[in-house]
Amino acid sequence: MTLDRSQREFLAEAAEIVDHLAAGLVAIDADRKRGAIPPARLNEMFRHAHSLKGLAGMFGVEPMSRLAHQLETFLDELRLGRVTLDDRLMGALYACTDVFSRLLADVKDEKPVDAAAIGAVVQRLEGSTAPVAPSATGIRSLQLPPEALSALTEYEEHRLTENLKSQTPLYKVHAPLPLASFEKDLAAITAAIQHDGEVITTLPSTDDTGANIIFDLVVASRASLAALQERVASIGAFTIERIDLGGAPATPSSTAQRDQVTTLPSDDEGVTTLRQVSDTVRVDIRKLDELMGIVGELVLARGGLARVTAELKQTIGYQGLAVDLHRLVRTLERRIVDLQGAIMQVRMVPLGQVFERMARTVQRAATALGKDVTLEVSGEETELDKLIVEDLVDPLMHLVRNAVDHGLEAPDARVAAGKPRAGRLELRAFPRGNHVIIDVADDGRGIDEVAVKRTALERGVVDDDHIGQLSRRDVWNLIFQPGFSTRKEVSETSGRGVGLDVVKTNVSRMSGLIDVESTPGKGTRFTITLPITLAIIQAVIVRTAQRVYALPLASVLEIVAVRQRDLCSVEGKEMLQLRGQTMPVLRLDRVFHPDDASRVAAADGTVGYAAVVGLAQHRAVILLDDVLGQQDIVIKSLGAYLGQIKGVAGATHLGDHETILVLDVAALVQELLRGEERRGRAAALVAGA
């Protein structure tokens, strides 16, 4: 059973609200630790909870509506000062967003909701409010009309009382606004004042000029009266007076005067337009996949037309129909590129959505471990394909957890080492060609190479004869082994030996690469390289042993010309030496056609080309006879039977109707690594015998 359109729209809108709640909680937690939570932030969270309650209730998701109602009640108590937000209650708020996310996943998968999880969170929030304190009477001394004081809500009375306690100056802004633009002007006034103040209430004025609609805004601000007047002068001619000390009103300056134009409603109901303000629509990602598939077929048709054009030019020369067809093909090529780019832009989402979730993960891990962590984020606007972004969440979550737990030292240990008490964690993204680079770096203790080697020996990953031959990078790569962990005890955040193995697996699944660099005592940096999209991919068309293949460009780091002297043998394995680095060699003819796996170097000693490819943290080279070019391809399945061939991702059509195999670089490198492991075990057995 598939979800209908309304259910999909509910999931999309509810997930957006939950993301806003999660991001707001991280900000509130940071504000709390700094000593003060801005009222505007609490109001925004209160509105999100209220919206989620109404949305869930409208779509009949009663458990979510009930939890959102409890969250709304708690946030209202927090706004009214009846709750002191400590670590325990902060954890309960974080748990709320966890449960919301789980509920949405259950709705999407049509599973029964976990009532026990909801009940546990509700219990953590219930009973957290304190008895209501008597209302302060200080606000009765404010220079406000009695009808204005009687119209104040409980929350507004609380905010006035709190500002009186903190001796924050209180003002009344008397704002006559034209009917035609009062909503926009009122929003502009509020934004200008909230720069360093708070709009506590906005009340219609009892004055009557007939030409305008008039509001009185009660404002708390540390800014001077002159500064406030200057901020709102560009919006209109307003009178501002101090209401807590009986200050004289400030008369508007001549520069603040503005002609006031009254525009009457266009009909009896006062409605001037029915057009929506929003110019965005939600689109199901499956529809975009279908469109991208159509574009892929157009790419193939473009290649066929290019071939026909080339043959026609050879037959009749570059004249007549050949010229016209050539121009049409060039125009079609440009339009297909534009169409492909436009669809890709719709599929792209900023990484800021993921980074916000990581900020919350960092805060929770730091709280659980008793560490001070400062998260620095940059490149949030960098965009990736929506499908890749979702698959990126788990790898990043494991990396930031490991950084907080394993990488960053305890506060006292950092101080003893001459470092700031708070650890620094950096999350950075930036585009590079057709790829996006994501860095996760910390300024912690670095990777303990001795501990890694000791664990590798204990687990039998390497033996005594080879442990001393490992380079520093080889040692770092050991931490990606399945079940590998130097932590003896299991904590809430790590120590189970699954984190970095999951990272490697997920990054490989996205055709990505991962590198690690570490300096003892200074920190560790993980670098993930991902293709922008996996929909229509760019490939290098290569020839080896008289056969043509498509090599996905996302998996290729570089292609270099090599000679026979660059090849060597290390413990019976063929290796290539490139700029001081030795990498294992993969020959496609020996993988797919072992019977005719012969290769003769050219007379000048040239072997051909080497494509440096990667799988997660591993690097290898594929030897090639020739590189024929680069083009966009669409991968077609080989079916259930042929689809099981290792090292083949599928097939694609070239413009001349030729069908070639698309290489699965990840599977090829994995098979190469397994072969090395088998040879290593065999050699160990021989040596032991």
C-alpha positions as CSV (number, residue, x, y, z in Angstrom):
1,M,0.0,0.0,0.0
2,T,1.4,3.4,-1.0
3,L,0.8,6.7,0.6
4,D,-1.7,9.0,-1.1
5,R,-0.9,12.6,-2.0
6,S,-2.3,14.2,1.2
7,Q,-0.2,11.8,3.3
8,R,2.9,12.7,1.4
9,E,2.2,16.4,1.8
10,F,1.6,15.9,5.6
11,L,5.0,14.1,5.9
12,A,6.8,16.8,4.0
13,E,5.3,19.7,6.0
14,A,5.6,17.9,9.4
15,A,9.2,16.9,8.7
16,E,10.0,20.6,7.9
17,I,8.4,21.7,11.2
18,V,10.4,19.0,13.1
19,D,13.6,20.2,11.5
20,H,12.8,23.8,12.7
21,L,12.1,22.5,16.2
22,A,15.4,20.6,16.2
23,A,17.4,23.6,15.0
24,G,15.6,25.9,17.5
25,L,16.5,23.5,20.4
26,V,20.2,23.6,19.5
27,A,20.0,27.4,19.5
28,I,18.1,27.5,22.8
29,D,20.6,25.2,24.4
30,A,23.4,27.4,23.3
31,D,21.6,30.5,24.6
32,R,20.9,28.8,27.9
33,K,24.6,28.1,28.4
34,R,25.3,31.7,27.7
35,G,22.9,32.7,30.4
36,A,19.8,34.1,28.6
37,I,17.2,32.7,26.2
38,P,15.8,35.4,23.8
39,P,12.0,35.5,24.2
40,A,11.6,35.7,20.4
41,R,13.3,32.3,20.2
42,L,10.9,30.7,22.7
43,N,7.9,32.3,20.9
44,E,9.1,30.8,17.6
45,M,9.4,27.3,19.1
46,F,6.0,27.7,20.7
47,R,4.5,28.5,17.3
48,H,6.2,25.5,15.7
49,A,4.8,23.2,18.4
50,H,1.3,24.7,17.9
51,S,1.5,24.3,14.1
52,L,2.7,20.7,14.4
53,K,-0.2,19.9,16.9
54,G,-2.8,21.3,14.5
55,L,-1.3,19.6,11.4
56,A,-1.1,16.2,13.1
57,G,-4.6,16.6,14.4
58,M,-5.9,17.5,11.0
59,F,-4.4,14.4,9.4
60,G,-5.5,12.1,12.3
61,V,-2.0,11.4,13.7
62,E,-3.3,11.5,17.2
63,P,0.0,10.4,19.0
64,M,1.9,13.2,17.4
65,S,-0.8,15.7,18.1
66,R,-0.8,14.7,21.8
67,L,2.9,15.0,22.1
68,A,3.0,18.3,20.3
69,H,0.3,19.6,22.7
70,Q,2.4,18.6,25.7
71,L,5.4,20.3,24.1
72,E,3.4,23.4,23.4
73,T,2.2,23.5,27.0
74,F,5.7,23.1,28.3
75,L,7.1,25.8,26.1
76,D,4.3,28.1,27.2
77,E,5.2,27.5,30.8
78,L,8.8,28.2,29.9
79,R,7.8,31.5,28.3
80,L,5.9,32.4,31.4
81,G,9.0,31.8,33.6
82,R,7.4,28.9,35.5
83,V,10.1,26.4,34.4
84,T,13.8,26.5,34.9
85,L,15.5,24.9,31.9
86,D,18.2,22.5,33.2
87,D,20.1,19.7,31.5
88,R,17.3,17.2,32.4
89,L,14.6,19.1,30.8
90,M,16.8,20.0,27.8
91,G,17.3,16.3,27.3
92,A,13.5,15.8,27.4
93,L,13.1,18.4,24.7
94,Y,15.7,16.7,22.5
95,A,13.8,13.4,23.1
96,C,10.7,15.1,21.8
97,T,12.2,15.7,18.4
98,D,13.6,12.2,18.3
99,V,10.1,10.8,18.9
100,F,8.6,13.1,16.3
101,S,11.1,11.9,13.7
102,R,10.4,8.3,14.7
103,L,6.6,8.9,14.4
104,L,7.0,10.3,10.9
105,A,9.1,7.3,9.9
106,D,6.3,5.0,11.3
107,V,3.7,6.9,9.3
108,K,5.7,6.7,6.2
109,D,6.3,2.9,6.6
110,E,2.7,2.4,7.8
111,K,3.9,0.9,11.0
112,P,2.1,1.1,14.4
113,V,3.4,4.0,16.6
114,D,5.5,3.3,19.6
115,A,3.1,4.4,22.4
116,A,5.7,3.6,25.1
117,A,8.2,6.0,23.7
118,I,5.6,8.8,23.6
119,G,4.5,8.1,27.1
120,A,8.0,8.2,28.4
121,V,8.7,11.7,26.9
122,V,5.3,13.0,28.0
123,Q,6.1,11.9,31.6
124,R,9.5,13.7,31.4
125,L,7.7,17.0,30.5
126,E,4.7,16.6,32.8
127,G,5.1,17.8,36.3
128,S,8.0,20.1,35.4
129,T,6.2,23.3,36.0
130,A,6.5,25.3,39.2
131,P,3.6,26.9,41.2
132,V,2.4,30.1,39.6
133,A,3.9,33.1,41.3
134,P,1.6,36.0,42.2
135,S,1.3,38.5,39.4
136,A,3.5,41.5,40.0
137,T,1.7,44.8,40.4
138,G,4.5,47.0,39.0
139,I,3.0,47.1,35.6
140,R,0.0,49.0,37.0
141,S,2.3,52.0,37.4
142,L,3.2,52.1,33.7
143,Q,1.9,55.1,31.7
144,L,-0.6,53.1,29.7
145,P,-4.4,53.6,29.4
146,P,-6.4,51.3,31.6
147,E,-8.0,49.7,28.6
148,A,-4.6,48.8,27.3
149,L,-3.5,47.2,30.6
150,S,-6.7,45.2,30.8
151,A,-6.1,43.8,27.3
152,L,-2.7,42.4,28.2
153,T,-2.3,38.6,28.1
154,E,-0.7,36.6,30.9
155,Y,2.4,36.2,28.8
156,E,2.6,40.0,28.0
157,E,2.2,40.8,31.7
158,H,5.0,38.3,32.5
159,R,7.4,40.0,29.9
160,L,6.6,43.4,31.3
161,T,7.3,42.3,34.8
162,E,10.6,40.6,33.8
163,N,11.8,43.7,32.0
164,L,10.8,45.9,35.0
165,K,12.8,43.5,37.3
166,S,15.9,43.8,35.0
167,Q,15.4,47.6,34.7
168,T,15.2,47.4,31.0
169,P,13.7,50.7,29.7
170,L,10.1,50.4,28.4
171,Y,8.7,52.6,25.6
172,K,5.5,53.1,23.7
173,V,5.7,53.6,20.0
174,H,2.6,55.4,18.6
175,A,2.4,54.4,15.0
176,P,-0.2,55.7,12.5
177,L,0.1,53.5,9.4
178,P,-1.6,53.8,6.0
179,L,-4.3,51.2,5.4
180,A,-2.7,50.1,2.1
181,S,0.6,49.1,3.7
182,F,0.1,48.7,7.4
183,E,0.9,45.0,7.5
184,K,4.3,45.5,5.8
185,D,5.1,48.6,7.8
186,L,4.2,47.0,11.1
187,A,6.4,44.0,10.3
188,A,9.2,46.5,9.4
189,I,8.8,48.3,12.7
190,T,8.9,45.1,14.7
191,A,12.1,43.9,12.9
192,A,13.8,47.2,13.5
193,I,13.0,47.2,17.2
194,Q,13.9,43.5,17.7
195,H,17.5,44.3,16.6
196,D,18.3,44.9,20.2
197,G,14.9,44.9,21.9
198,E,11.6,43.2,22.3
199,V,8.1,44.1,21.1
200,I,6.0,42.9,24.0
201,T,2.6,43.8,22.7
202,T,0.9,45.5,19.8
203,L,-2.4,47.2,20.5
204,P,-4.8,49.2,18.3
205,S,-4.8,52.8,19.5
206,T,-7.9,54.6,20.8
207,D,-6.9,57.7,18.9
208,D,-9.0,58.3,15.7
209,T,-7.6,60.2,12.8
210,G,-9.8,58.6,10.1
211,A,-6.9,58.5,7.6
212,N,-4.8,55.8,9.1
213,I,-4.9,52.7,11.2
214,I,-3.0,53.4,14.4
215,F,-1.1,51.0,16.7
216,D,0.6,51.4,20.0
217,L,3.6,49.1,20.4
218,V,4.9,48.5,23.9
219,V,8.7,47.9,23.6
220,A,11.5,46.9,25.9
221,S,15.0,47.9,24.7
222,R,18.4,48.9,26.0
223,A,18.8,51.3,23.1
224,S,18.3,55.0,23.7
225,L,15.2,56.8,22.8
226,A,17.1,58.6,20.0
227,A,18.5,55.4,18.6
228,L,15.0,53.9,18.5
229,Q,13.6,57.0,16.7
230,E,16.4,56.8,14.2
231,R,15.7,53.1,13.5
232,V,12.0,53.6,12.6
233,A,12.4,57.0,10.9
234,S,12.6,55.5,7.5
235,I,9.3,53.7,8.0
236,G,7.1,56.6,9.2
237,A,6.6,59.5,11.5
238,F,6.1,57.9,14.9
239,T,6.0,59.2,18.5
240,I,8.1,57.3,21.0
241,E,7.8,57.9,24.8
242,R,9.2,56.3,27.9
243,I,6.4,54.7,29.9
244,D,8.2,53.3,33.0
245,L,9.8,56.6,34.2
246,G,7.3,59.2,32.9
247,G,9.6,60.4,30.2
248,A,8.5,63.1,27.8
249,P,7.4,62.1,24.4
250,A,9.9,62.4,21.6
251,T,8.6,64.5,18.7
252,P,9.3,63.1,15.2
253,S,12.1,64.8,13.3
254,S,11.4,66.6,10.0
255,T,13.3,63.8,8.2
256,A,10.8,61.3,9.5
257,Q,7.8,62.9,7.9
258,R,6.1,61.1,5.1
259,D,3.1,61.8,2.9
260,Q,0.3,59.5,4.1
261,V,-1.8,58.1,1.3
262,T,-5.0,56.2,2.1
263,T,-6.1,53.4,-0.3
264,L,-9.6,52.2,0.2
265,P,-10.5,48.5,-0.2
266,S,-11.5,47.5,-3.7
267,D,-14.7,45.8,-2.7
268,D,-17.1,45.6,0.2
269,E,-15.1,42.9,2.0
270,G,-11.9,44.8,1.9
271,V,-10.1,42.2,-0.2
272,T,-7.7,43.6,-2.8
273,T,-6.2,40.3,-4.1
274,L,-6.6,36.5,-3.7
275,R,-3.2,35.7,-5.0
276,Q,-0.9,33.6,-2.7
277,V,2.2,35.2,-1.4
278,S,4.2,31.9,-1.7
279,D,5.7,31.1,-5.1
280,T,7.0,27.6,-4.2
281,V,5.5,24.2,-4.5
282,R,6.5,20.8,-3.1
283,V,7.5,18.2,-5.6
284,D,7.7,14.4,-5.0
285,I,11.3,13.2,-5.5
286,R,9.9,10.3,-7.6
287,K,8.5,12.7,-10.1
288,L,11.9,14.3,-10.5
289,D,13.5,10.8,-10.9
290,E,11.0,10.1,-13.7
291,L,11.9,13.5,-15.4
292,M,15.6,12.7,-15.0
293,G,15.0,9.3,-16.7
294,I,13.4,11.1,-19.6
295,V,16.4,13.4,-19.9
296,G,18.6,10.4,-19.9
297,E,16.8,9.0,-22.9
298,L,17.2,12.4,-24.6
299,V,20.9,12.2,-23.9
300,L,21.0,8.9,-25.8
301,A,18.9,10.3,-28.6
302,R,21.3,13.3,-28.9
303,G,24.2,10.9,-29.3
304,G,22.4,9.0,-32.1
305,L,21.7,12.3,-33.9
306,A,25.3,13.3,-33.5
307,R,26.4,10.0,-35.2
308,V,23.9,10.5,-38.1
309,T,25.2,14.1,-38.6
310,A,28.8,12.9,-38.7
311,E,28.0,10.2,-41.2
312,L,26.0,12.7,-43.4
313,K,28.9,15.2,-43.4
314,Q,31.2,12.4,-44.5
315,T,28.8,11.5,-47.3
316,I,27.9,14.8,-48.8
317,G,30.4,17.1,-47.1
318,Y,29.7,20.0,-44.8
319,Q,26.9,21.6,-46.9
320,G,23.1,21.7,-47.3
321,L,21.3,19.3,-45.0
322,A,24.5,18.4,-43.2
323,V,24.9,22.0,-42.1
324,D,21.3,22.3,-41.0
325,L,21.3,19.1,-39.1
326,H,24.6,20.0,-37.4
327,R,23.1,23.2,-36.2
328,L,20.0,21.6,-34.9
329,V,22.0,18.9,-33.1
330,R,24.1,21.6,-31.4
331,T,20.9,23.5,-30.4
332,L,19.5,20.3,-29.0
333,E,22.6,19.6,-27.1
334,R,22.5,23.0,-25.4
335,R,18.8,22.6,-24.5
336,I,19.3,19.1,-23.1
337,V,22.2,20.4,-20.9
338,D,19.9,23.3,-19.8
339,L,17.1,20.9,-19.0
340,Q,19.3,18.6,-17.1
341,G,20.7,21.4,-15.1
342,A,17.3,22.8,-14.3
343,I,16.0,19.5,-13.0
344,M,19.2,19.0,-11.0
345,Q,18.7,22.4,-9.4
346,V,15.2,21.3,-8.3
347,R,16.7,18.1,-6.8
348,M,19.4,20.0,-5.0
349,V,19.1,20.9,-1.3
350,P,21.6,22.8,0.9
351,L,23.7,20.9,3.3
352,G,22.6,23.3,6.1
353,Q,19.7,21.0,6.7
354,V,22.1,18.2,7.6
355,F,24.5,20.5,9.5
356,E,21.6,21.6,11.8
357,R,21.0,18.0,12.8
358,M,24.7,17.5,13.4
359,A,24.8,20.5,15.7
360,R,22.1,18.9,17.8
361,T,24.1,15.6,17.8
362,V,27.2,17.4,19.0
363,Q,25.3,19.2,21.8
364,R,23.8,16.0,23.1
365,A,27.1,14.0,22.9
366,A,29.0,16.8,24.7
367,T,26.4,16.9,27.4
368,A,26.4,13.2,27.9
369,L,30.2,13.1,28.1
370,G,30.6,16.2,30.2
371,K,32.7,18.1,27.6
372,D,32.6,21.6,26.3
373,V,32.5,21.7,22.5
374,T,32.3,24.6,20.2
375,L,30.9,23.7,16.7
376,E,32.1,25.8,13.8
377,V,30.1,25.4,10.6
378,S,30.7,26.8,7.1
379,G,29.5,26.1,3.7
380,E,25.9,25.4,4.7
381,E,24.7,26.8,1.4
382,T,26.6,24.1,-0.6
383,E,24.1,21.9,-2.4
384,L,23.8,18.2,-3.1
385,D,21.3,15.9,-4.6
386,K,18.4,15.3,-2.1
387,L,18.9,11.5,-2.2
388,I,22.6,11.8,-1.5
389,V,21.9,14.3,1.4
390,E,19.6,11.8,3.2
391,D,22.2,9.0,2.8
392,L,24.9,11.4,4.2
393,V,23.2,11.9,7.6
394,D,24.3,8.6,9.2
395,P,28.0,8.8,8.2
396,L,28.2,12.4,9.4
397,M,26.5,11.5,12.7
398,H,29.0,8.8,13.4
399,L,31.9,11.1,12.6
400,V,30.8,13.9,14.9
401,R,30.1,11.5,17.7
402,N,33.5,9.9,17.4
403,A,35.1,13.3,17.3
404,V,33.4,14.4,20.5
405,D,34.0,11.0,22.3
406,H,37.4,9.8,20.9
407,G,38.9,12.9,19.5
408,L,38.3,15.7,22.0
409,E,39.8,15.5,25.4
410,A,38.1,16.2,28.7
411,P,38.1,19.9,29.7
412,D,40.7,19.4,32.5
413,A,43.0,17.4,30.2
414,R,42.8,20.1,27.5
415,V,43.7,22.8,30.0
416,A,46.6,20.6,31.2
417,A,47.8,20.3,27.6
418,G,47.7,24.1,27.1
419,K,44.6,24.0,25.0
420,P,41.3,26.0,25.5
421,R,38.9,24.3,27.8
422,A,36.3,24.0,25.1
423,G,37.1,21.7,22.2
424,R,36.7,22.9,18.7
425,L,34.8,20.8,16.1
426,E,34.7,22.0,12.5
427,L,32.1,21.0,9.9
428,R,32.8,22.4,6.5
429,A,31.5,21.9,3.0
430,F,32.5,23.3,-0.4
431,P,32.1,22.4,-4.1
432,R,35.0,21.2,-6.2
433,G,34.1,20.6,-9.8
434,N,31.4,17.9,-10.0
435,H,32.0,16.9,-6.4
436,V,31.3,18.3,-2.9
437,I,34.0,18.1,-0.2
438,I,32.9,17.7,3.4
439,D,35.4,18.1,6.2
440,V,34.9,17.0,9.9
441,A,37.9,18.2,11.9
442,D,38.6,18.4,15.6
443,D,41.5,19.9,17.6
444,G,41.7,16.9,20.0
445,R,44.3,14.3,20.8
446,G,44.6,12.8,17.3
447,I,44.7,9.1,16.4
448,D,46.8,7.0,18.8
449,E,48.9,5.0,16.3
450,V,50.3,2.7,19.0
451,A,46.8,1.8,20.3
452,V,45.6,1.2,16.7
453,K,48.5,-1.2,15.9
454,R,48.0,-3.0,19.2
455,T,44.3,-3.5,18.5
456,A,45.0,-4.6,14.9
457,L,47.4,-7.3,16.2
458,E,44.9,-8.5,18.9
459,R,42.2,-8.8,16.3
460,G,44.4,-10.5,13.7
461,V,44.0,-7.7,11.1
462,V,47.7,-7.7,10.6
463,D,50.5,-10.0,11.8
464,D,53.8,-9.3,13.6
465,D,55.8,-9.5,10.3
466,H,53.8,-6.8,8.5
467,I,52.9,-4.4,11.4
468,G,56.2,-2.6,11.2
469,Q,55.8,-2.1,7.4
470,L,52.6,-0.1,7.7
471,S,52.9,3.6,6.8
472,R,51.1,6.2,8.9
473,R,48.3,6.4,6.4
474,D,48.0,2.6,6.4
475,V,47.6,2.7,10.2
476,W,44.9,5.4,9.9
477,N,43.0,3.3,7.4
478,L,42.8,0.4,9.9
479,I,40.2,2.2,11.9
480,F,37.7,1.6,9.1
481,Q,37.9,-2.2,9.5
482,P,34.6,-3.9,10.6
483,G,34.4,-4.2,14.4
484,F,37.5,-2.2,14.9
485,S,37.6,-0.1,18.1
486,T,40.4,0.8,20.5
487,R,37.8,1.6,23.2
488,K,37.7,-1.2,25.8
489,E,34.4,-0.1,27.4
490,V,31.1,0.6,25.6
491,S,29.6,4.0,26.1
492,E,26.4,5.6,25.1
493,T,28.1,7.3,22.2
494,S,30.7,4.8,20.9
495,G,32.9,1.9,21.7
496,R,30.8,-0.7,19.9
497,G,33.1,-0.9,16.9
498,V,30.5,-0.2,14.3
499,G,30.8,3.6,13.7
500,L,33.6,4.0,11.1
501,D,32.7,0.8,9.4
502,V,29.2,2.2,8.8
503,V,30.8,5.4,7.6
504,K,33.0,3.6,5.0
505,T,30.1,1.4,3.8
506,N,27.7,4.3,3.4
507,V,30.2,6.6,1.7
508,S,31.1,3.7,-0.7
509,R,27.4,3.2,-1.5
510,M,27.3,6.9,-2.6
511,S,30.3,6.4,-4.9
512,G,32.2,8.6,-2.5
513,L,35.7,8.6,-1.0
514,I,36.9,9.2,2.5
515,D,40.3,10.3,3.7
516,V,41.7,10.7,7.2
517,E,44.6,12.8,8.4
518,S,45.7,13.1,12.0
519,T,48.5,14.8,14.0
520,P,49.1,13.5,17.6
521,G,48.1,16.2,20.1
522,K,46.6,18.5,17.5
523,G,43.6,16.7,16.0
524,T,42.1,14.7,13.3
525,R,40.4,15.5,10.0
526,F,38.0,13.3,8.0
527,T,37.4,14.4,4.4
528,I,34.5,13.0,2.4
529,T,34.3,13.5,-1.3
530,L,30.9,12.9,-2.9
531,P,29.5,13.3,-6.5
532,I,26.9,16.1,-6.8
533,T,24.4,13.6,-8.2
534,L,24.1,9.9,-9.2
535,A,21.2,10.5,-11.6
536,I,22.9,11.1,-15.0
537,I,26.6,10.4,-14.5
538,Q,29.7,11.5,-16.4
539,A,31.9,8.7,-17.5
540,V,35.2,8.2,-19.1
541,I,35.0,5.9,-22.1
542,V,38.1,3.7,-22.0
543,R,39.6,0.8,-24.0
544,T,41.6,-2.1,-22.6
545,A,42.5,-5.4,-24.2
546,Q,40.4,-4.4,-27.3
547,R,37.3,-3.9,-25.3
548,V,35.5,-0.6,-24.5
549,Y,34.1,0.2,-21.0
550,A,32.5,3.2,-19.3
551,L,34.3,4.3,-16.1
552,P,32.2,6.5,-13.8
553,L,34.1,9.8,-13.4
554,A,32.9,10.2,-9.8
555,S,35.2,7.3,-8.9
556,V,38.2,8.5,-10.8
557,L,40.7,10.7,-9.0
558,E,43.1,11.2,-12.0
559,I,44.3,9.5,-15.2
560,V,48.0,9.5,-15.9
561,A,50.2,8.0,-18.6
562,V,52.5,5.3,-17.2
563,R,55.5,3.3,-18.4
564,Q,56.6,-0.2,-17.7
565,R,59.3,1.0,-15.3
566,D,56.6,2.5,-13.0
567,L,55.3,-1.0,-12.3
568,C,56.8,-3.2,-9.7
569,S,56.1,-6.3,-7.6
570,V,55.6,-6.2,-3.9
571,E,55.2,-9.6,-2.2
572,G,53.9,-11.1,-5.4
573,K,51.4,-8.3,-6.0
574,E,51.6,-5.9,-9.0
575,M,51.9,-2.3,-7.8
576,L,52.3,1.1,-9.4
577,Q,54.5,3.8,-8.0
578,L,53.1,7.2,-8.5
579,R,54.6,10.3,-6.8
580,G,56.1,8.3,-4.0
581,Q,52.9,6.4,-3.3
582,T,52.5,2.7,-4.1
583,M,49.1,1.4,-5.1
584,P,47.8,-2.0,-6.1
585,V,47.1,-2.6,-9.9
586,L,43.9,-3.9,-11.3
587,R,43.9,-5.2,-14.9
588,L,40.3,-5.5,-16.4
589,D,41.4,-8.1,-18.9
590,R,42.4,-10.4,-16.1
591,V,39.2,-9.8,-14.2
592,F,36.7,-10.4,-17.1
593,H,38.8,-12.4,-19.5
594,P,41.5,-14.3,-17.6
595,D,42.2,-16.7,-20.5
596,D,43.6,-14.0,-22.8
597,A,45.1,-11.8,-20.1
598,S,48.3,-10.9,-21.9
599,R,49.6,-7.4,-22.1
600,V,52.7,-6.4,-24.0
601,A,54.3,-3.1,-23.4
602,A,55.0,-0.8,-26.3
603,A,58.5,-0.5,-27.8
604,D,59.1,2.7,-25.9
605,G,58.1,1.1,-22.6
606,T,54.7,2.7,-22.4
607,V,52.0,0.6,-20.8
608,G,49.2,3.1,-21.5
609,Y,47.2,4.9,-18.9
610,A,46.4,4.4,-15.3
611,A,43.1,5.5,-13.8
612,V,43.5,6.2,-10.1
613,V,40.3,5.1,-8.4
614,G,39.1,4.9,-4.8
615,L,36.7,3.1,-2.5
616,A,36.2,4.9,0.7
617,Q,39.7,5.1,2.2
618,H,41.4,2.7,-0.3
619,R,43.2,3.7,-3.5
620,A,44.0,1.5,-6.5
621,V,44.8,1.9,-10.2
622,I,43.1,0.4,-13.3
623,L,45.5,0.0,-16.2
624,L,44.1,1.1,-19.6
625,D,45.2,0.9,-23.2
626,D,43.5,4.1,-24.3
627,V,41.1,6.9,-23.2
628,L,38.5,7.5,-25.9
629,G,36.7,10.5,-24.3
630,Q,34.1,11.7,-21.8
631,Q,30.3,11.8,-22.0
632,D,27.1,11.7,-19.9
633,I,25.6,8.3,-19.6
634,V,22.5,6.6,-18.3
635,I,23.1,3.3,-16.6
636,K,20.7,0.5,-17.7
637,S,20.1,-2.7,-15.7
638,L,21.4,-6.0,-17.1
639,G,18.5,-7.9,-15.5
640,A,18.3,-10.4,-12.7
641,Y,20.7,-12.9,-14.3
642,L,23.5,-10.8,-15.7
643,G,23.1,-8.2,-12.9
644,Q,25.0,-10.5,-10.6
645,I,28.3,-10.1,-12.5
646,K,30.8,-8.6,-10.0
647,G,32.5,-5.4,-11.2
648,V,29.7,-4.4,-13.6
649,A,27.2,-1.8,-12.6
650,G,25.1,-2.1,-15.8
651,A,25.3,-1.1,-19.4
652,T,24.9,2.1,-21.4
653,H,24.4,3.0,-25.1
654,L,26.9,5.1,-27.0
655,G,25.8,7.4,-29.9
656,D,26.7,4.8,-32.5
657,H,24.2,2.3,-31.0
658,E,27.1,0.4,-29.4
659,T,26.3,-1.0,-26.0
660,I,29.2,-1.1,-23.5
661,L,29.5,-2.2,-19.8
662,V,29.7,0.3,-17.0
663,L,32.3,-0.6,-14.4
664,D,31.4,-0.9,-10.8
665,V,34.6,0.5,-9.3
666,A,33.6,-0.2,-5.7
667,A,33.1,-3.9,-6.4
668,L,36.3,-4.1,-8.4
669,V,38.4,-2.5,-5.6
670,Q,36.7,-4.7,-3.0
671,E,37.5,-7.8,-5.0
672,L,41.1,-6.6,-5.4
673,L,41.4,-6.1,-1.6
674,R,39.9,-9.5,-0.9
675,G,42.4,-11.1,-3.2
676,E,45.2,-9.3,-1.3
677,E,43.8,-10.6,2.0
678,R,43.6,-14.2,0.6
679,R,47.2,-14.0,-0.6
680,G,48.3,-12.6,2.7
681,R,46.7,-15.4,4.6
682,A,48.1,-18.0,2.3
683,A,51.6,-16.5,2.7
684,A,51.2,-16.6,6.5
685,L,50.2,-20.3,6.4
686,V,53.2,-21.1,4.2
687,A,55.5,-19.2,6.5
688,G,54.0,-21.0,9.5
689,A,54.4,-24.4,7.9
